[in-house]
Amino acid sequence: MTFAALLVDDSPDDRALVARELGRHFPDVRITEAGSPETLAAALADGRFDIAITDYRLRFTDGITVLRELKRRFPARPVIMFTASGNEEIAVEAMKEGLDDYITKTPKHYPRIGYAVRACLDNVAQRARAEQAQARLEIALRSAGMATWQYDPRDRSIAASSDLGPMLGQPPGHAPATVDAWLADIHDEDRPRVIDAWKAAFAGADHYRMQYRFRGADGIVRWIASSARVLRGADGKPSMVIGTAREVTADIETRQNLERKTEELERADRQKNEFLAILAHELRNPLGAARYSIALLRQAPDDAAVRARATDVIDRQIGHMAKMLDELLDLSRIAHNRIELHRAPLDLRGIAELACENAVPTLEGKGHDLRLSLPPEPVMVVGDEVRLTQVVANLLVNAAKFTPTPGHIEVRVARDAMDAVIEVADDGIGIAPHRLDGVFEMFSQGETKAHGGTPGLGIGLAVVRSLVGLHGGTVNAFSAGAGQGTRIRVTLPALAQSAPAAASGAPAAGGGGLCVLLADDNADAANLLALLLQAEGHTVHTGFDGITAMALAEAHRPDVMVLDIGMPGANGYEVARWVRAQAWSAAVRLVAVTGWGIEHDGGQALDAGFDVRLVKPVDMAQLLAAVNGSPPG
């Protein structure tokens, strides 16, 4: 053992005796001697020693004072008092000050010095190893996000590391006051399991491991994983419970997400496989019919009746396959965002009538009764006529398919506040409540033909949902259950209803639409406003700068011009002054639309020749009144 010792004694002979004894036990020991205030101060300043041995009675001080200074500067280093002038009272006082050992300075006790030094240094090494192990454990627990706790069954006290508090929504260092207080905040569904596991551990299982939800003091519910071991005394009774706790909310959520995604992937894989089987079946049917027709043609190439029947079958089956391929292509276009909508103001009543007209042959062939319920006033939307007709047609085909003959199918159109609504209702087989949310999924069908259901690919309603979504709408299915029929509700954003003209205004001559020129450098705003004005029956020409506006005005001689003020090329004031300089301008009504308040205008609009000045965002009733107002006299 290699170490350095500091000997504090004012007697050179006594220092020599102690040094000799240390050398006998520890050949490699390095000794520093301090026999005066100066040498002691130097040794303390140098600090290169591992243990100190001091006498009590010194000419320049006493051993208690030396002990205190050593412990103040080097609290972890052991100190042994070796003295002939001490007593029991001095020994007790020294022990209270942190003395590690006390030896009486007599010839028979000199051999004890080596053993005492070895014991002190071993204690220091053990303490260092324990501190290092504790530090490693704390680092490991902190890295793992763990807290430690212990419960004493004798006094029912709970102690915990500082990391437990935040897991319970409390400050660091907090621990539950009692086991009952801890149990009270465990989620109601988890508490019985935790109590059972706790009782089992005390009854003899010894080990406790549990995951539970805990409602913290901050109101947040967290998942906690806790494990513990019950320690038992000599009598076999529990003496201490030592455990760990770790918040695993993120782990639980990740696992649940993975399970959900796995389930979704498995369901999608099943739907894909079923779809491929259905597709193969649905294609084989028309191909089989076509092959039989070809065989008939080969058997009787000159028979006109056979030829007519065979070609009719081939034509019908090719049409069936073409429809399936169109549905697949629609889904592909939608999935890759390649559907281009040709938007225009539409009356949903006309969409419903057109879809019903197209579906009549299918419905009559199945013996269904179709009813169409329309409101007396228009229900206007902005949309693609072809695609919205396809939506309603798909719903009608779906209703016909899942309604036993003879059935009843009704199409209803209505306006509901700011929404335009189309509903298709039937008295068919209905939908189980647990399947309502999934009927619009791709390849979803209530029952396939292989399971006694109806033929089809199961993609018609998926196309409906996608097309309605592209129009900014929603689609929902409603059913009271099996055999109770189904109602599909499509909701689309409705165009604003026409507002009556202001009392001072007069309708356009003859009651027809006006020719309106609209100019605004905000293309989105201009295009939407144009759609709204077209829905009112007006003819609209649109430009996005002042120069274009003047060219359009010269070409079309509009009844009304709605002009933004801040446009490139020529602003609204310049366009208005140019219009008023034309011979044909007397019949033109000029409406200024500006983002500036009246305080920024200073009368420029009226000076430039505008009849009406409106501030953005424009109230539609005011704008329509301005457009429909009588021209200036």
Secondary structure, DSSP 4 states (H G I P E B T S, - for coil): ---EEEEE-S-HHHHHHHHHHHHHH-TT-EEEEE-SHHHHHHHHHH---SEEEE-SB-SSSBHHHHHHHHHHH-TTS-EEEEESS--HHHHHHHHHTT--EEEE-SGGGTTHHHHHHHHHHHHHHHHHHHHHHHHHHHHHHHHTTEEEEEEETTTTEEEE-TTHHHHTTS-TT---SSHHHHHHTB-TTTHHHHHHHHHHIIIII-EEEEEEEEE-TTS-EEEEEEEEEEEE-TTSSEEEEEEEEEE-HHHHHHHHHHHHHHHHHHHHHHHHHHHHHHHHHHHHHHHHHHHHHHHHHHH-TT-HHHHHHHHHHHHHHHHHHHHHHHHHHHHHHHHTT-----EEEEEHHHHHHHHHHHHHHHHHHTT-EEEEE--SS--EEEEEHHHHHHHHHHHHHHHHHTSPSS-EEEEEEEEETTEEEEEEEE-SS---GGGGGGTTSTT--SS-GGGT---S-S-HHHHHHHHHHHTT-EEEEE-SSTTS-EEEEEEEEBPPPPPPPPTT--PPGGG---EEEEE-S-HHHHHHHHHHHHHTT-EEEEESSHHHHHHHHHHH--SEEEEESS-SSS-HHHHHHHHHTSGGGGG-EEEEEESS-HHHHTTHHHHHT-SEEEESSPPHHHHHHHHHSPPP-
